[in-house]
Amino acid sequence: MSRIFTHQELSKHDGTDTTAPIYVAIKGSVFDVSNKKEMYGPGAGYHVFAGKDASRALGKQSLKPEDCVPEFSDLNAEERKTLDDWFIFFEKRYPIVGKTETA
């Protein structure tokens, strides 16, 4: 059975606690990206996504913290394709460990 993560639970997996795995959610699916700490850990280029649902940011190709939200219904067709491509990228590389409560 897949685990359901609340926003608060997901936020605890941002890499600041070195004993906890690092998770990134996309379109409600939670991926374990712990094997790429050099990319998602504190101080890394993609740390902004860690512990969050980064759907909107990925669709917009944005590294802005304010874009790291699960809401993506207002993305245009090109941005939605970009988001779908990111989902496929993550799906091929990282295990899904659960869903967000809003999925």
Buried (B, 14 or more C-beta within 10 A) or exposed (E): EEEBBEBEBBBBBBBBEEEEBBBBBBBBBBBBBBEBBEBBBEEBEBBBBBBBBBBBBBBBEBBEEEBBBBEBEEBEEEBEEBBBEBBEEBEEEBEBBBBBBEB
